[in-house]
Amino acid sequence: MNKPVVSEQALGEPVPVPELTVAQAAKAAAAAGPAYVVLAGISFSHFLNDTMQSLIASVYPILKDNYALDFAQIGMITLAFQFTASLLQPLVGHFTDKKAQPFSLATGMGFTFFGLLLLSVAHSYGMILIAASLVGLGSAVFHPESSRIARLASGGRYGFAQSVFQLGGSFGTSMGPVLAALIVVPFGQPSIAWFSSIAFLAIVILWRIGVWYKPQIAGKKAVTIERHPDHPDRRRVMTALIVLVALLFSKQLYVSSLSSYYIFYLMDRFGVSTQAAQLYLFIFLAANAAGAFIGGPLGDRFGRKYVIWFSILGALPFTLALPYAGLFASAVLTVVIGLIISSATSAIIVFAQELMPHRFGMISGVFFGVAFGIGGLGAAVLGQLADHTSIAFVYQLCSFLPAIGLLAVFLPKMPKAVR
């Protein structure tokens, strides 16, 4: 059973903890075990949140046809959504580290609610960008604090809890293309408004989680946590964080290339219909969801560094083969790639939290924010590149991204008491 992480005092600041000692609190949490109802609720909310967000990329073909957009403009929509989330998530996490906000999740979901409504009635490119930004703002509020709640409800099984949380988001992302194919494509852009009911359901669930969360943070006092003797020093912590960001870059940019342009790639190379291409995208995203769940428990048992090694580098042979595969082989390869490459997500985030445990919210915000920011910036750059070359060339170039996984050799070995 995992024990709580401890940090280097030079990096640390006072953090809220109960009147109990850290060791006593750890034993109490481990004995109690995970709060499965809370984990299920926060994971389901993540599912609803990312289902709504994934609609944006899934309706790109409709928006492209309706407004005569080029690939660069499509990339800018992704950038508007993901840059908003990237810019604000670390700030939200830093603020909630100092003062937790139990009901901020329900409030943040309100931005997603209004963003979907605006997207359904948008009649100009500028309105589409504003709607995408509002959905990104909802994501910025949701992810840092919900990741903290997942850890609080983990009962010491941090990787497992993060995987359960990630599973909801990954599965929600995979549902976007299916819902777009079944609802938005037949009924058009106004049907996006129907999904605002999902946002309302998420608001209700997150409010109830806030009711559970509020007593968990009541009656805390600030103390300074002493670092474990074998914990990496400040220099190695900073190096490790940079390496983790680089690994997340390789993973997220590759996933972003598939999420944003895989539909167009299949339609251009194999001549499949929009609906059929969306179903192929669903297959990849569903494999992503499964892989995200597997990585956390494996990291708990064998160490997160080994999972990160396998996840990033293990996908390389399959990403290199994808641009040269036929339609059926491409579907099979995307399943394998999704299973392997997404297993790193939970391991990377929990590893970063263990490096700086006094900054759970900020670290979660930075890494979720970096993921969104890299995805948005990468989508915009890849869109420009596709306009000047071809979608096929973009996929050939992106196939080498997992090679950045070699940087995992610079990650420190964490003490067992921390893991």
C-alpha positions in Angstrom: 0.0 0.0 0.0 1.4 3.4 -1.0 2.4 5.9 1.7 2.1 9.7 1.3 4.8 11.5 -0.5 7.2 13.8 1.3 9.2 16.7 -0.2 12.4 18.5 0.1 12.2 21.3 2.6 14.0 23.7 0.4 11.3 23.4 -2.2 8.4 23.2 0.2 6.1 25.6 1.8 3.6 25.0 4.6 0.8 22.8 3.4 -2.6 22.1 5.1 -2.7 18.9 7.0 -4.8 17.6 9.9 -3.7 17.9 13.6 -2.5 14.3 13.2 1.1 13.7 12.2 1.8 12.9 8.6 2.6 9.3 9.5 -0.7 8.9 11.5 -2.7 10.5 8.7 -1.0 8.1 6.1 -1.9 5.0 8.2 -5.4 6.2 8.7 -5.9 6.8 4.9 -4.4 3.5 4.0 -6.5 1.6 6.5 -9.6 3.3 5.3 -8.8 2.4 1.7 -10.0 4.3 -1.4 -13.3 6.2 -1.2 -14.8 4.4 -4.2 -18.0 6.4 -4.4 -16.0 9.6 -4.6 -13.6 8.2 -7.1 -16.5 6.9 -9.3 -18.2 10.4 -9.1 -15.1 12.4 -10.0 -14.3 9.9 -12.8 -17.8 10.1 -14.2 -17.6 13.9 -14.0 -14.4 13.7 -15.9 -16.1 11.5 -18.5 -18.9 14.0 -18.9 -16.4 16.9 -19.1 -14.2 15.4 -21.7 -17.2 14.1 -23.7 -18.3 17.6 -24.2 -14.8 18.9 -25.0 -14.2 16.2 -27.5 -17.2 17.4 -29.5 -15.2 20.4 -30.6 -12.7 18.3 -32.6 -15.4 15.9 -33.7 -17.4 18.6 -35.5 -14.4 20.0 -37.3 -15.5 18.5 -40.7 -18.9 20.2 -40.3 -17.4 23.6 -39.3 -14.8 23.3 -42.1 -17.6 22.8 -44.7 -20.0 25.3 -43.3 -17.5 28.2 -43.0 -15.0 27.2 -45.7 -12.1 26.9 -43.1 -8.6 25.7 -44.0 -6.5 23.5 -41.8 -4.7 26.4 -40.2 -8.1 27.8 -39.1 -9.1 24.4 -37.7 -5.8 24.3 -35.8 -6.6 27.8 -34.4 -9.9 26.5 -33.0 -8.0 23.8 -31.1 -5.5 26.4 -29.9 -8.3 28.7 -28.7 -9.7 25.9 -26.6 -6.5 24.3 -25.3 -4.5 27.5 -24.8 -7.2 28.9 -22.5 -7.0 25.7 -20.4 -3.2 25.7 -20.6 -2.8 29.3 -19.4 -5.2 29.1 -16.5 -4.8 25.6 -15.1 -1.5 26.3 -13.2 -3.0 29.5 -11.8 -6.1 27.7 -10.6 -4.0 25.0 -9.1 -1.7 27.5 -7.3 -4.7 29.3 -5.9 -6.4 26.2 -4.6 -3.1 24.9 -3.1 -3.3 28.0 -0.8 -7.1 28.0 -0.3 -9.2 25.0 -1.4 -12.5 25.8 -3.2 -14.9 22.8 -2.7 -17.5 24.1 -5.1 -15.2 25.5 -7.8 -15.7 22.4 -9.9 -19.4 23.0 -10.3 -18.8 26.7 -11.1 -16.2 25.8 -13.7 -18.6 23.4 -15.4 -20.9 26.4 -15.9 -18.4 27.8 -18.4 -18.5 24.6 -20.4 -22.3 24.8 -20.3 -22.4 28.3 -21.8 -19.6 27.4 -24.3 -21.6 24.6 -25.8 -24.7 26.8 -26.1 -22.7 29.4 -27.9 -21.0 26.9 -30.2 -24.4 25.6 -31.2 -25.6 29.0 -32.4 -22.3 30.5 -33.6 -22.5 32.0 -37.1 -19.0 33.4 -37.5 -15.5 32.2 -37.1 -14.9 34.6 -34.2 -17.9 33.3 -32.2 -16.6 29.7 -32.7 -13.2 30.8 -31.2 -15.0 32.4 -28.2 -17.1 29.3 -27.6 -14.0 27.1 -27.8 -12.3 29.4 -25.3 -15.2 29.1 -22.8 -15.0 25.3 -22.9 -11.3 25.6 -22.3 -11.9 27.8 -19.3 -14.2 25.2 -17.8 -11.4 22.6 -18.3 -8.9 24.9 -16.6 -11.1 25.1 -13.4 -12.0 21.4 -13.5 -8.7 19.5 -13.8 -6.4 20.7 -11.0 -8.9 20.4 -8.2 -10.5 17.2 -9.4 -7.1 15.6 -9.6 -6.5 16.6 -6.0 -9.9 15.1 -5.0 -8.9 11.9 -6.7 -5.7 11.7 -4.7 -7.5 12.6 -1.5 -9.9 9.7 -2.1 -7.2 7.3 -3.1 -6.6 5.7 0.3 -2.9 5.7 -0.5 -3.3 4.0 -3.9 -2.3 7.1 -5.8 -1.6 5.5 -9.2 -4.9 3.6 -9.1 -6.9 6.7 -8.2 -5.3 8.8 -10.9 -6.0 6.0 -13.4 -9.6 5.8 -12.4 -9.8 9.6 -12.8 -8.0 9.5 -16.2 -10.2 6.6 -17.4 -13.3 8.7 -17.2 -11.7 11.5 -19.2 -10.2 9.2 -21.8 -13.4 7.3 -22.3 -15.3 10.6 -22.5 -12.9 11.8 -25.2 -13.5 8.6 -27.2 -17.3 9.1 -27.0 -17.1 12.5 -28.7 -16.7 11.2 -32.3 -19.4 8.6 -31.8 -21.9 11.2 -30.5 -20.9 13.5 -33.3 -21.5 10.8 -35.9 -24.8 9.8 -34.5 -26.2 13.2 -33.5 -24.3 16.2 -34.8 -23.7 15.0 -38.4 -27.4 14.1 -39.0 -28.9 17.1 -37.2 -26.3 19.8 -37.8 -24.5 22.4 -35.6 -27.6 23.4 -33.5 -27.8 19.9 -32.1 -24.6 20.7 -30.0 -27.0 22.5 -27.7 -28.5 19.2 -26.6 -25.2 18.3 -24.9 -25.6 21.2 -22.5 -27.9 18.8 -20.5 -24.7 16.7 -19.9 -23.0 19.8 -18.5 -26.0 20.4 -16.2 -25.8 16.8 -14.9 -22.0 17.2 -14.3 -22.8 20.4 -12.3 -25.1 18.5 -10.0 -22.6 15.7 -9.4 -19.7 18.1 -8.8 -21.8 20.0 -6.3 -22.4 16.8 -4.3 -18.7 16.0 -4.5 -18.0 19.5 -3.1 -20.3 18.7 -0.2 -18.1 15.6 0.6 -14.9 17.6 0.0 -15.6 20.5 2.2 -15.3 18.6 5.6 -12.1 17.0 4.4 -10.3 20.4 4.3 -12.0 21.8 7.4 -10.0 22.3 10.6 -6.5 22.1 9.0 -3.4 23.8 10.1 -0.2 24.6 8.2 3.0 22.6 8.9 6.2 22.0 7.1 6.7 18.4 5.9 10.2 17.0 6.4 11.8 15.5 3.3 12.6 11.8 3.1 16.4 11.3 3.4 16.6 9.6 0.0 14.3 12.1 -1.7 16.0 13.8 -4.8 17.6 17.1 -4.1 16.4 20.4 -5.6 18.5 20.2 -8.8 17.4 16.6 -9.6 13.8 17.5 -8.9 14.0 20.4 -11.4 15.7 18.2 -14.0 13.1 15.5 -13.5 10.2 17.9 -13.9 11.8 19.2 -17.2 12.2 15.6 -18.4 8.5 14.8 -17.5 7.4 17.8 -19.5 9.4 16.7 -22.5 7.9 13.2 -22.3 4.4 14.6 -22.0 5.3 16.8 -25.1 6.1 13.7 -27.2 3.0 11.8 -26.0 0.5 14.6 -26.2 1.6 16.1 -29.5 1.4 12.7 -31.1 -2.1 12.1 -29.7 -3.1 15.6 -30.7 -2.1 14.8 -34.3 -4.4 11.8 -34.4 -7.2 13.5 -32.5 -7.3 16.6 -34.7 -6.4 15.3 -38.2 -6.9 11.5 -38.2 -10.4 12.0 -39.6 -9.0 14.0 -42.5 -6.2 11.6 -43.0 -8.5 8.6 -43.4 -10.8 10.6 -45.7 -7.9 11.8 -47.9 -6.0 8.6 -48.1 -8.7 5.9 -48.1 -11.7 7.9 -49.2 -13.9 6.8 -46.3 -17.0 8.9 -45.3 -17.0 11.4 -42.4 -19.1 9.2 -40.2 -16.9 6.1 -40.9 -13.7 8.2 -40.1 -15.2 9.3 -36.8 -15.8 5.7 -35.8 -12.2 4.9 -36.6 -11.2 7.8 -34.4 -13.4 6.4 -31.7 -11.5 3.1 -31.8 -8.2 4.9 -31.3 -9.6 7.1 -28.4 -11.2 4.1 -26.7 -7.9 2.3 -26.8 -6.4 5.5 -25.2 -9.0 5.2 -22.4 -8.1 1.6 -21.7 -4.4 2.3 -21.7 -4.8 5.3 -19.3 -6.4 3.0 -16.7 -3.8 0.3 -17.0 -0.8 2.6 -16.4 -1.6 3.8 -12.9 -1.9 0.4 -11.1 1.2 -0.9 -12.9 3.1 2.2 -11.6 1.9 1.5 -8.1 3.3 -2.0 -8.2 6.4 -1.8 -10.4 7.4 1.8 -10.2 6.3 4.7 -12.4 9.7 5.1 -14.1 9.4 1.7 -15.7 5.9 2.4 -16.9 7.0 5.7 -18.5 9.9 3.9 -20.3 7.6 1.3 -21.7 4.8 3.6 -22.6 6.7 6.2 -24.6 9.4 4.1 -26.3 7.2 1.0 -26.6 4.9 2.8 -29.0 7.7 3.8 -31.4 7.7 0.8 -33.7 4.0 1.0 -34.2 3.9 4.8 -34.8 6.7 4.4 -37.4 4.6 1.7 -39.2 1.3 3.6 -39.2 1.9 6.0 -42.2 2.6 3.0 -44.4 -0.3 0.7 -43.3 -3.6 0.0 -45.1 -7.0 0.9 -43.7 -7.5 -2.2 -41.6 -3.9 -2.3 -40.4 -4.1 1.3 -39.5 -7.1 0.6 -37.2 -5.2 -2.2 -35.5 -2.0 -0.1 -35.1 -4.0 2.8 -33.6 -5.4 0.4 -31.0 -1.9 -0.8 -30.0 -0.5 2.7 -30.0 -3.4 4.0 -27.9 -3.0 1.2 -25.4 0.7 1.7 -25.0 1.2 5.5 -25.2 -1.6 6.5 -23.0 -0.5 4.3 -20.1 2.1 7.0 -19.3 -0.4 9.7 -18.4 -1.1 8.6 -14.8 2.5 7.6 -14.2 3.8 11.0 -15.3 1.3 13.0 -13.3 1.8 11.0 -10.1 5.6 11.0 -10.5 5.5 14.8 -10.7 3.2 15.0 -7.6 5.7 12.8 -5.7 8.5 15.1 -6.7 6.6 18.2 -5.3 3.9 16.9 -2.9 3.4 20.3 -1.3 2.1 21.6 -4.7 -0.5 19.0 -5.8 -2.8 21.5 -7.4 -0.2 23.5 -9.1 1.7 20.5 -10.4 -1.6 18.9 -11.7 -2.5 22.2 -13.3 0.9 22.6 -14.9 0.9 19.1 -16.3 -2.7 19.1 -17.4 -2.1 22.6 -18.7 1.0 21.6 -20.6 -0.8 18.7 -22.1 -3.6 21.0 -23.3 -1.2 23.7 -24.4 1.1 21.4 -26.3 -1.9 19.8 -28.0 -3.3 23.2 -29.0 0.0 24.7 -30.2 0.9 21.5 -31.9 -2.5 21.3 -33.7 -2.0 24.8 -35.0 1.5 24.2 -36.2 0.6 20.8 -37.8 -2.4 22.5 -39.5 -0.1 25.0 -41.1 2.3 22.3 -42.1 -0.5 20.2 -43.6 -1.7 23.1 -45.7 1.8 23.5 -47.2 2.6 19.8 -47.6 0.0 17.1 -46.9 -1.7 15.3 -44.1 0.3 12.1 -45.0 3.6 14.0 -44.5 2.5 15.3 -41.1 1.9 11.7 -40.0 5.2 10.6 -41.2 6.9 13.4 -39.2 4.9 12.7 -36.0 5.8 9.0 -36.1 9.2 9.8 -34.7 7.9 11.7 -31.6 7.9 8.7 -29.2 11.7 8.6 -29.6 11.9 11.5 -27.1 11.1 8.8 -24.5 14.8 8.1 -24.3 15.0 11.1 -22.0 13.4 8.9 -19.3 16.9 7.8 -18.4 17.4 11.0 -16.5 14.5 10.4 -14.2 15.6 9.8 -10.6 14.8 6.7 -8.6 12.2 7.6 -6.0 12.5 6.1 -2.4 10.1 3.3 -1.7 8.6 5.2 1.2 7.6 7.9 -1.3 6.1 5.6 -3.8 
